[in-house]
Amino acid sequence: MQSNHHTENSAHAGMLLWAVIVGLSFPVVGLMSPGMPPLLLTSLRFAIAAAALWPFARRAAGGPPGQRARMLYALMGLCQAGFFGSMFWSAHRVSAVSMSTLYATVPLIAYVLGRLFAVETPAARMLRVLSLGAAGAMALAWAQHPGGVNGIPLGWGECVFFAGCVASALHPVLTKWGLRHGVLQGSATVRTFWSLVAGSILIGLAGLLVENPIGLGSLTWLDGGLLIWLGVFSSGVTFWLTQRAAAALTPAAVTAYSYLVPFVSLLILFLQHPRNLGWHWLPGSLLVVTATCLLAGPGAGSKSRTPRHAPCS
């Protein structure tokens, strides 16, 4: 029992680190040269992350995945391709506040999908925490883009991005389902590696269909260095942290840490531009921090029956 409690605490700590890494990644992405094909860049990021993890995955026990596992990894790769594809397609068609608001629904969607896949237990406390975090994330989005408060339209762009959000929420649910039914390997490193391989291939195929690979020829040495950093840390380490947490926490609890990402980005903004600090940021920040503290509390998001053969290594 004490070991399970330690594992859950370690998973929560890992997801806090995940939020910090993802929040720090946005300024790094902004340093890259503009005009490059985003889907193909994402495919390269995943490939770099998979290459970095290969020596560790190779040493892990279990061998290559079986047929059922390969099919599940393909579905997980489709989830990644669906989310990133919808995000890049909607970027110039949907306002930033609309995208932020829609993305705030991912943990709630993960909870609903988790119930459908029988990997989430009914928990009124979890629903309250998720609602609190979603309200905080929306408040931060509206504080950053005050013009969006007057109305969020619902067009094709919003519908496509929302479908991508559903795909993003489905990814940890499929992971949990695969662990519970013994389809996926117990090692988080192995699961991360094969998930990245599948995602890299499918996102790359989507990029080849809608983007011009010649655009990658404009990569500079700085872009290459940033791409390696993003691949190893923003993709490899963060995916490993989520896979590690998936063995101990429910899908809703894992995805709920996405509420912290805009808060981390906000802290970076204030460090760079202290004059932008205002009271309008306070309500959303307090709601997000409160939700995170409740999420990491005893029993929150940890009532999951993952088999013992799914360690967090």
C-alpha positions as CSV (number, residue, x, y, z in Angstrom):
1,M,0.0,0.0,0.0
2,Q,2.8,2.4,0.9
3,S,4.5,1.4,-2.4
4,N,1.4,2.3,-4.4
5,H,1.2,5.7,-2.6
6,H,4.8,6.4,-3.4
7,T,4.2,5.5,-7.1
8,E,1.2,7.8,-7.3
9,N,3.2,10.7,-5.7
10,S,6.0,10.0,-8.1
11,A,3.6,10.1,-11.0
12,H,2.1,13.4,-9.8
13,A,5.6,14.9,-9.5
14,G,6.5,13.7,-12.9
15,M,3.5,15.4,-14.4
16,L,4.4,18.7,-12.7
17,L,7.8,18.4,-14.4
18,W,5.9,17.6,-17.7
19,A,3.9,20.9,-17.4
20,V,7.2,22.9,-16.8
21,I,8.9,21.3,-19.8
22,V,5.9,21.9,-22.1
23,G,5.5,25.5,-20.8
24,L,9.2,26.2,-21.5
25,S,8.9,24.7,-25.0
26,F,6.7,27.4,-26.4
27,P,9.4,30.2,-26.2
28,V,11.8,27.7,-27.8
29,V,9.5,27.0,-30.7
30,G,9.2,30.8,-31.2
31,L,13.0,31.0,-31.8
32,M,12.8,28.7,-34.9
33,S,12.7,30.2,-38.4
34,P,9.2,30.9,-39.7
35,G,7.6,29.3,-42.7
36,M,8.7,25.7,-42.2
37,P,6.2,22.8,-42.6
38,P,4.9,22.2,-39.1
39,L,3.6,18.6,-39.6
40,L,6.9,17.5,-41.0
41,L,8.8,19.3,-38.2
42,T,6.6,17.4,-35.7
43,S,7.4,14.1,-37.4
44,L,11.1,14.9,-37.2
45,R,10.7,15.8,-33.5
46,F,9.1,12.4,-32.8
47,A,11.8,10.6,-34.8
48,I,14.5,12.3,-32.9
49,A,12.8,11.5,-29.6
50,A,12.4,7.8,-30.7
51,A,16.1,7.7,-31.7
52,A,17.1,9.0,-28.2
53,L,15.0,6.4,-26.5
54,W,16.0,3.5,-28.6
55,P,19.1,2.4,-26.5
56,F,16.9,2.4,-23.4
57,A,14.0,0.6,-25.0
58,R,16.3,-2.0,-26.5
59,R,17.5,-2.9,-23.0
60,A,14.0,-3.2,-21.6
61,A,12.5,-6.7,-21.3
62,G,9.6,-7.8,-23.5
63,G,10.9,-7.8,-27.0
64,P,9.0,-6.2,-30.0
65,P,5.3,-5.6,-29.6
66,G,2.8,-8.3,-30.7
67,Q,0.1,-7.9,-33.4
68,R,-2.5,-6.5,-30.9
69,A,0.0,-4.1,-29.5
70,R,1.0,-2.9,-32.9
71,M,-2.6,-2.2,-33.8
72,L,-3.0,-0.3,-30.6
73,Y,0.1,1.7,-31.2
74,A,-1.2,2.5,-34.6
75,L,-4.4,3.9,-33.1
76,M,-2.4,5.9,-30.6
77,G,-0.3,7.3,-33.5
78,L,-3.6,8.2,-35.3
79,C,-4.6,10.1,-32.2
80,Q,-1.4,12.1,-32.2
81,A,-1.6,12.7,-36.0
82,G,-5.2,13.8,-35.6
83,F,-4.5,16.3,-32.8
84,F,-1.4,17.9,-34.4
85,G,-3.0,17.8,-37.8
86,S,-6.1,19.6,-36.6
87,M,-4.1,22.0,-34.5
88,F,-1.9,23.1,-37.5
89,W,-4.9,23.2,-39.9
90,S,-7.0,25.3,-37.4
91,A,-4.1,27.7,-36.4
92,H,-4.9,30.2,-39.1
93,R,-8.7,29.7,-39.1
94,V,-9.5,29.8,-35.3
95,S,-8.7,32.4,-32.8
96,A,-6.2,31.7,-30.0
97,V,-8.8,32.1,-27.3
98,S,-11.1,29.6,-29.1
99,M,-8.3,27.0,-29.3
100,S,-7.3,27.5,-25.7
101,T,-10.9,27.2,-24.5
102,L,-11.6,24.1,-26.6
103,Y,-8.3,22.5,-25.4
104,A,-9.4,23.1,-21.8
105,T,-12.1,20.4,-22.4
106,V,-9.5,17.7,-23.0
107,P,-9.4,16.4,-19.4
108,L,-13.2,16.3,-19.1
109,I,-13.3,14.4,-22.5
110,A,-10.7,12.0,-21.2
111,Y,-12.8,11.4,-18.1
112,V,-15.9,10.6,-20.3
113,L,-13.9,8.4,-22.7
114,G,-12.3,6.7,-19.7
115,R,-15.7,5.8,-18.3
116,L,-16.8,4.4,-21.7
117,F,-13.6,2.3,-21.8
118,A,-14.0,1.3,-18.2
119,V,-10.6,2.7,-17.1
120,E,-12.1,5.6,-15.0
121,T,-14.1,5.1,-11.8
122,P,-17.1,7.4,-11.0
123,A,-15.6,10.2,-9.0
124,A,-17.6,13.4,-8.2
125,R,-14.4,14.9,-6.6
126,M,-12.5,14.4,-9.8
127,L,-15.2,16.1,-11.9
128,R,-15.1,19.1,-9.5
129,V,-11.3,19.3,-9.8
130,L,-11.5,19.1,-13.6
131,S,-14.2,21.7,-13.8
132,L,-12.2,24.0,-11.6
133,G,-9.1,23.6,-13.7
134,A,-11.0,24.1,-16.9
135,A,-12.5,27.3,-15.6
136,G,-9.0,28.5,-14.6
137,A,-7.5,27.6,-18.0
138,M,-10.4,29.5,-19.8
139,A,-9.9,32.5,-17.5
140,L,-6.2,32.6,-18.4
141,A,-7.0,32.3,-22.1
142,W,-9.5,35.2,-21.9
143,A,-7.1,37.3,-19.8
144,Q,-4.5,36.8,-22.5
145,H,-6.9,37.6,-25.3
146,P,-9.6,39.8,-23.8
147,G,-11.2,40.3,-27.2
148,G,-12.4,36.7,-27.1
149,V,-14.6,37.2,-24.1
150,N,-17.4,38.7,-26.3
151,G,-18.1,35.5,-28.1
152,I,-16.5,32.3,-29.3
153,P,-17.8,31.4,-32.8
154,L,-18.4,27.7,-33.7
155,G,-17.4,27.1,-37.3
156,W,-15.6,24.4,-39.2
157,G,-12.3,25.4,-37.8
158,E,-13.5,25.0,-34.2
159,C,-15.2,21.7,-35.0
160,V,-12.0,20.3,-36.6
161,F,-9.9,21.4,-33.6
162,F,-12.4,20.0,-31.2
163,A,-12.2,16.6,-33.0
164,G,-8.4,16.9,-32.5
165,C,-8.9,17.5,-28.8
166,V,-11.0,14.3,-28.6
167,A,-8.2,12.5,-30.3
168,S,-5.7,13.9,-27.8
169,A,-8.0,12.8,-24.9
170,L,-8.3,9.3,-26.3
171,H,-4.5,8.7,-26.4
172,P,-4.1,8.2,-22.6
173,V,-7.4,6.3,-22.4
174,L,-6.1,3.8,-25.0
175,T,-2.8,3.6,-23.0
176,K,-4.7,2.8,-19.8
177,W,-6.9,0.2,-21.6
178,G,-3.9,-1.4,-23.2
179,L,-2.1,-1.7,-19.8
180,R,-5.2,-3.0,-18.0
181,H,-5.8,-5.8,-20.6
182,G,-2.1,-6.7,-20.9
183,V,-1.8,-5.6,-24.6
184,L,0.9,-3.0,-24.1
185,Q,4.4,-3.6,-22.6
186,G,4.8,-2.8,-18.9
187,S,7.9,-0.6,-19.5
188,A,7.0,3.1,-19.9
189,T,10.2,3.5,-22.0
190,V,9.1,0.8,-24.5
191,R,5.6,2.2,-24.7
192,T,6.9,5.7,-25.3
193,F,9.3,4.5,-28.0
194,W,6.7,2.6,-30.1
195,S,4.2,5.4,-29.6
196,L,6.6,7.9,-30.9
197,V,7.6,5.7,-33.9
198,A,3.9,5.3,-34.8
199,G,3.2,9.0,-34.4
200,S,6.3,10.0,-36.4
201,I,5.3,7.8,-39.3
202,L,1.6,8.8,-39.4
203,I,2.2,12.5,-38.9
204,G,5.0,12.4,-41.5
205,L,2.6,10.8,-44.0
206,A,0.1,13.5,-43.3
207,G,2.8,16.2,-43.8
208,L,3.8,14.7,-47.1
209,L,0.2,15.0,-48.3
210,V,-0.4,18.6,-47.4
211,E,3.0,20.2,-47.0
212,N,6.1,20.8,-49.2
213,P,9.2,18.9,-47.9
214,I,11.4,21.5,-49.7
215,G,10.6,23.9,-46.8
216,L,12.8,21.8,-44.5
217,G,15.8,22.9,-46.6
218,S,15.6,26.3,-44.9
219,L,16.6,24.7,-41.5
220,T,19.6,26.6,-40.0
221,W,22.1,25.2,-37.5
222,L,20.2,27.0,-34.8
223,D,16.9,25.4,-36.0
224,G,18.6,22.0,-36.0
225,G,19.8,22.5,-32.4
226,L,16.4,23.7,-31.2
227,L,14.8,20.8,-33.0
228,I,17.0,18.3,-31.2
229,W,16.2,19.9,-27.9
230,L,12.5,19.8,-28.7
231,G,12.7,16.2,-29.8
232,V,14.6,14.9,-26.8
233,F,12.9,16.9,-24.1
234,S,9.6,18.4,-25.3
235,S,8.7,15.1,-27.0
236,G,10.8,12.2,-25.6
237,V,10.9,13.1,-21.9
238,T,7.3,14.5,-21.8
239,F,5.9,11.4,-23.6
240,W,7.8,9.2,-21.2
241,L,6.5,11.1,-18.2
242,T,2.9,10.7,-19.4
243,Q,3.4,7.0,-20.1
244,R,4.9,6.6,-16.7
245,A,2.0,8.4,-15.0
246,A,-0.6,6.4,-17.0
247,A,0.3,3.3,-15.1
248,A,-0.5,4.9,-11.7
249,L,-3.1,7.6,-12.5
250,T,-6.4,7.7,-14.4
251,P,-6.4,9.3,-17.9
252,A,-8.3,12.4,-16.6
253,A,-5.7,13.0,-13.9
254,V,-2.9,12.7,-16.4
255,T,-4.4,15.1,-18.9
256,A,-5.5,17.5,-16.1
257,Y,-1.9,18.7,-15.8
258,S,-2.3,20.4,-19.1
259,Y,-4.1,23.2,-17.2
260,L,-0.8,24.2,-15.7
261,V,0.9,24.8,-19.1
262,P,-0.6,28.3,-19.7
263,F,0.3,29.1,-16.1
264,V,4.0,28.2,-16.7
265,S,4.0,30.2,-19.9
266,L,2.5,33.1,-18.0
267,L,5.3,33.0,-15.4
268,I,7.8,33.1,-18.2
269,L,6.0,36.1,-19.8
270,F,6.1,37.9,-16.5
271,L,9.8,37.2,-16.0
272,Q,10.5,38.7,-19.5
273,H,7.9,41.6,-19.3
274,P,7.1,42.3,-15.6
275,R,5.0,45.3,-16.6
276,N,2.4,43.0,-18.2
277,L,1.5,41.8,-14.7
278,G,-2.1,42.7,-13.8
279,W,-5.0,41.7,-11.6
280,H,-6.8,40.2,-14.6
281,W,-4.4,37.3,-14.5
282,L,-5.1,36.4,-10.8
283,P,-8.5,34.6,-11.0
284,G,-7.4,32.1,-13.6
285,S,-4.0,31.5,-11.9
286,L,-5.6,30.8,-8.5
287,L,-8.1,28.4,-10.0
288,V,-5.4,26.5,-11.9
289,V,-3.1,26.3,-8.9
290,T,-6.0,25.2,-6.6
291,A,-7.1,22.5,-9.0
292,T,-3.5,21.2,-9.3
293,C,-3.1,21.0,-5.5
294,L,-6.4,19.2,-5.2
295,L,-5.4,16.9,-8.0
296,A,-2.2,15.9,-6.3
297,G,-4.0,15.3,-3.0
298,P,-4.6,11.8,-1.5
299,G,-6.8,9.6,-3.6
300,A,-7.3,12.0,-6.5
301,G,-7.1,10.4,-9.9
302,S,-5.4,7.3,-8.5
303,K,-8.3,4.8,-8.2
304,S,-7.2,2.7,-11.1
305,R,-6.8,-1.0,-11.5
306,T,-3.7,-1.2,-13.6
307,P,-2.3,-4.8,-13.5
308,R,0.9,-5.4,-11.5
309,H,2.7,-6.4,-14.7
310,A,2.7,-2.7,-15.8
311,P,5.6,-1.1,-13.9
312,C,6.5,2.6,-14.3
313,S,10.1,1.9,-15.5
